[in-house]
Amino acid sequence: MRWNRITFVLLVVTTTVGIAFAEGAPIVYPPTRRVDQIDILHGIPVEDPYRWLEASLRDSPEIAHWVEAQSNVTASYLERIPARDLLRRRLTELWNYQRVSPPRKKVAGRFYSFTLNDGLQDQDVVCTATTPDAEPKVLLDPNGWTKGEILAGMEFSPDGKYLAYGVSESGSDWISWKVLDVAARRTLIDDLRWTKFAGVSWAKDGTGFFYSRYPEPKSSEKYLTAPQNQKIYFHRLGKQQADDALIYERPDQPTWFVGAHLTDDGRYLVIRLAEGGRSSNTHYVYKDLHQAESPFIDLVGSGNAIYRLIGNDGPVFYLQIDLDAPRGRIVAVDARAPDPRTWKTIVPQSDATLLLVNRIGGRLVCNYFADAHTQLKIFSQDGTFVREVPLPGIGTAGGIEAGQSDTEFYFTYLSFATPPTVYRHDLLNGETSLWRKPAVKFDPGDYRVQQIFYASKDGTRVSMFIVHRKGLTLDGDNPTLLHGYGGFNVSLAPDFDPAWIAWLEQGGVLAVANIRGGGEYGQDWHKAAVKRNRQRAYDDFIAAAEYLIAKRYTRPVKLSIYGTSNGGLLAAACMVQRPDLYGACLPDVGNLDMIRFSKFGVGPYTVSEYGSPDDPDEFRALLTTSPYHNLKKGVKYPATLVTTADTDDRVPPMHSFKFAAMLQYCQGGDAPVLLRVERNAGHGGGTTTAQQIDVATDRLAFLMENLGVAGAMKPMGGRLIEGSATIVPPGAPSAPIPTSQ
């Protein structure tokens, strides 16, 4: 009887919406209950009329019914856009290119491993080959798994006999680890649950591995609240998880992340202790496994900086740090005399930002960010500069992983109109050569990539990439998509996304702003926009929009903004602050209630970034910028498509639910306010190819409809082409750059 009542309600909502659209009337949104919830916080009354939407979607029938009704409205709106079917077909075509990861040598060259996707497979397939150019054999194909199971990490044992691999359920951050017998291609009985935010580290003899796990959560808290008390265990192959030995814990610091890493020589177990996300302080302790009953010993002291272990030579540890070097340096720490005054700087700080270091074949391969794009530089073990690895242009290189005995490494290079391409670098002769380049169904040479610099509100110089078809007319009438992130020390690098190609094909302009809060220029750039200074990130992004308008790339009714996660917060905050500046807004899986964010998901771990609602001064800054709390009744807001996922346990969907409900209530204009909830998906990681195409289709259709593009669609389609976009460095004339050396 209850099921029939629910079904009837949903049918009524769906029918009402369909009639409204058919008659050209305004969108009829599902009724959303408001409550008289007012909290007095630090003496200030704070209204929260949609507090009831905070409950778990899985535990609240009322929320589930509301989401279903909202989804019906969204689906009805999107389905009537004529361009949507054309977009889906073109996006499917653009996504259909072969993707391969850099091959990685395993077990002293016995075989190589890499992932491969033929184009439209939902998940990448793990393959092995005797040499990088030999015929690959499938080792693990997650496409045959139960629906919703996503491959979420893997690590081979040192002897190559086993592969530990992580499985996520519907994109959740919760991971279960299993073990595959490589030779037999058979999964063993090992099944480790309740792991999150950490991988595994195999014992030198391959009998088991170290891993991090949390206590089993209550069912109602599994996807809604942040877990605490992460601990290190050792799992011996063939044993039950209940038998795993506890290795390390910090009950005095329940919110710390605790991760284990065994050094390549198998001697030292190193524990990384982090007070939050990648932007927070890090501690390191280690244990000498060659000494019975040896204690864990502090390696770096108070942890007043970010540290990353690169490797070791016996008791000498090589670390990448930003202590006294906000753009990063490499130091050697002798565990026998770990006083920071005795640390030896191997590679000092440079003008570029040091992102990542790999120790390969006795060399230090350093990935730098110079004005928000990659530079690869190689140093000897003592810090002597060897060479810079040539790259095709302004783009991003990564995926480097090799061992101390290797004399080569592979890496992926990509840019906005250049799909992921794999190169090989020979450490002995310094030669870089092309290994794999995909054939794509568009001509990268049709596009121009340039980097400009603009002034923010306070005069700060900010980098922005602008991508468009060659021959663009600066008449202020180009539909433009502005993208940003600006948080957690994360660098927003040049990237490749098939959805952007479809946008560019229709005459769209893509702009990516490297605003403060990110890591593009080191910790100073990051810390300039944390806590009470968060508004600086929003000012930078707003200034980017104003630049695009002033330079006649676009105008407000043709300008859209987009961001994911922290970028979702960015897009929503800027839209709320300057609704006159944009024609459309796409906030994705963002923290949108910044007064109660610390109570849900990974919120407790992000207080070091955003500030604490419990601190009076930080609370006032949060209240001033929180998107949910600053919407005003009767204001004409731009067309907004709020996107989230039902299994997002990092930033729970309640943020998007509350914001969408408030925006629908406040909207004083005719522009649509829609909520799109992806089913069986999480915060973005592990999203299947089909899901990526679906959401890209809906976002682009929404933009084209609301920016006036849908009525003037250009022909879609293309032949197989290899090539790269024209890259234009700041101040340089347009000139093609070769894709291989």
C-alpha positions, 0 to 999 in steps of 0.5 A, a space after each residue: 500500500 505504501 509503495 502504491 502511494 509513493 508511485 502515485 505521488 511521483 506520477 503526479 509530479 512527472 505529469 505536471 512537469 510534462 504539461 508545463 513544458 508542453 505549454 511553454 509555461 515556467 518550470 513547475 518545481 516539486 514542492 519542498 518543505 521548509 522548516 523554522 530552523 534558526 541557530 544562534 551561533 556566536 550571537 548571530 541568528 542563522 536560518 536553515 529552512 532545509 535542515 531536513 535534507 541533511 539526512 542520508 538519502 538511503 535512510 529517509 524515504 522523504 528525501 528519496 521521494 524529493 530527489 526522485 521528483 527533482 530528477 523527473 523535472 530535470 530529465 523532462 527539461 533536458 529531454 526537450 533540448 533538441 541538441 541533446 541527442 546530437 551531443 550524446 552521439 558526438 561525445 560518444 564518438 569523441 570518447 571512443 579512442 584508445 587510452 593506455 597508461 605508461 608501462 611499468 616494469 615489474 619484478 626486475 623486468 619479468 613483465 610490464 603492467 599497464 592499463 588499457 581502454 579500447 575507448 568505450 569500456 566503462 573501466 580500464 583493463 589491467 594488462 601485462 606484457 613481457 616487453 612494452 611492445 609485446 602483445 598485452 594479456 589481460 590480467 584483471 578486467 573490472 568490466 565483468 564485475 557486479 554493477 557498481 563495483 569500481 577498480 580503485 587502486 592496485 599494487 603488485 607484490 615485490 616478487 610479482 606473484 600477487 596483485 592487491 587491488 581495491 574495489 569501490 562500491 558505486 564510487 564510494 571512498 570506502 575500498 575493499 582490498 582483494 588479492 589476485 594470483 597473477 600466474 593463475 589469474 585467480 582471486 584468493 580468499 583475502 577480503 579486507 574491508 573498511 579502508 579509506 584514503 590509503 593504499 597497501 604496502 607489501 612486505 619484502 617477501 610477499 607474504 602479506 602487506 601493511 594497510 590502513 583501516 577504520 573501525 566498521 561504521 554504523 550503517 546510518 553513518 557509512 556515507 554521511 559522516 567522517 570516519 575516525 581512528 584510522 590504524 595500521 594493520 598487517 595482513 598475512 595472505 590466506 588469513 581472515 581480516 580479524 586475524 590481522 596484526 595491529 601495527 600502529 595507532 594514534 588514539 590521541 589524534 582520531 582525525 589524523 590520516 595514518 598511512 604505511 610505506 615499506 622502503 624498497 630495501 624492506 628494512 624500514 616501515 615508515 608511517 605518514 601522519 597527516 592532520 587533514 588533506 594534502 594541504 595540512 601538516 605532515 609527520 613521519 615516524 619509522 620503525 627498523 624492522 631488522 631490529 626486534 621490538 624496535 620502537 617507532 621513532 620520529 623522523 621530521 619533528 613537529 610536522 610544521 610543513 608538508 613532507 613526502 618520502 622519496 626513498 632511502 639509502 640505508 638510514 638516510 631518507 630523501 624527502 620532498 619538503 616545503 619547510 623554509 621553501 614554499 615552492 619545495 626542495 629535496 633534503 636528505 635526513 640521516 635518521 641517526 642524527 635527524 635534527 633539522 639543522 643537520 639536514 642536507 639540501 640536495 635540490 634547493 627551491 627554484 622559481 618553479 613549484 616542485 610537485 613530485 619527485 621520483 627516484 629512478 636509476 640513481 637519478 631524481 626525476 622532478 616534476 615542476 610547475 612553471 606558470 601552471 604547466 609541467 617542466 620535467 628536470 633530472 638531477 643526480 643523487 647529489 643534486 647536480 642538474 643533468 637535463 630537462 626532458 623536452 615536452 611537446 608544449 604547454 601541457 601536463 606530464 605525469 604517470 611516472 613510476 620506475 625503480 632504482 635499477 631502471 634506466 628508462 621511464 615512461 610518462 603521459 603528456 596531454 593538454 587541452 586539445 592533445 589527448 593523453 600521449 605516452 613517451 619514453 625517456 632514456 636516462 642513459 642517452 637523454 633521448 625522448 621518444 614517442 611510445 603510444 599516441 591515440 587516434 582521435 576523431 577531431 583535428 587538434 590542429 584546429 585549436 589555439 591554446 594560449 596562456 594570459 595573465 590578468 590582475 585580480 581585485 587586489 592587483 595580484 597577477 593570475 594565470 589563465 589558459 584560454 582555448 578556442 578554434 583558430 580564427 575566433 572573432 572577439 566580438 563579445 558573442 562567444 559562448 564561454 566556459 570558465 573553469 576553476 578550483 583554487 584550494 587544498 594546494 591542488 594545481 589546476 594543470 592543462 587537461 584533456 576532456 572530450 567534453 571540452 572538444 565538443 564545446 570548442 567544436 560549437 564555437 565555445 571558448 574554454 578558460 581555466 583560471 589558476 586562482 589563489 588557494 591552489 598549489 600552482 605557485 607553492 604554499 604561499 599561493 595556497 595559503 593566500 586564500 585559506 580560512 578568513 582569506 578564502 574570498 581572495 579565491 572568489 575575487 580571482 575567479 570573478 576577475 577572470 570573468 571580468 577579463 573575458 568580458 573586457 577583452 570581448 571574448 564573451 558577455 555575461 549572458 554568454 558566460 558560464 562557470 563550472 567547478 567540481 568539489 572545492 571548485 563546485 563551492 567556487 562556482 556557486 559562491 561566485 554565482 551568488 556574489 555576482 549573479 549579473 556576471 554569468 548566463 549559467 552556472 554548473 556547481 558539481 559535488 561542492 561544499 555549499 553549506 559552509 556553516 555545517 560542512 564540518 559535520 559531514 563527509 570529510 568536513 572535519 578534515 577540511 577545517 584547516 582549509 576553510 576555517 572552523 565554524 566554532 571559531 567566531 572570526 572564522 565563522 563570520 568569514 564562512 557565513 559571509 561567503 557560504 553559497 547556501 546562506 547568501 542566496 536572496 529571495 527575488 534575485 534573478 540568478 543565472 541558469 543553474 544545473 547543480 550536480 551531485 551523486 548518491 554515493 558521494 561520501 566525501 562531500 555528501 549530496 545534502 550540500 547540493 540538495 539544500 542549495 538547489 532547494 534554496 535557489 529554487 525558492 529564491 529565484 526571481 527570474 525565469 532561468 531554470 534551477 535544476 538538480 541532477 543526481 548521478 546514481 551509483 556514483 561517488 565524488 568523481 573517482 571511479 565514474 564509468 565511461 558511460 556515466 561520464 558521457 551521460 553527465 557531459 551530455 546533460 551539462 553541455 545541452 544545458 549550457 547550449 540551451 541557456 547560452 543561446 547555442 542550441 539553435 545554431 548547432 554546427 555539424 558534428 563528426 570527424 575522422 581519425 586524426 593524430 596531432 596536437 593543438 597550436 600552443 601559444 606561449 605568452 607573448 609569442 606568435 602562433 606556431 605549431 609545436 611537434 609532438 615528439 622529439 
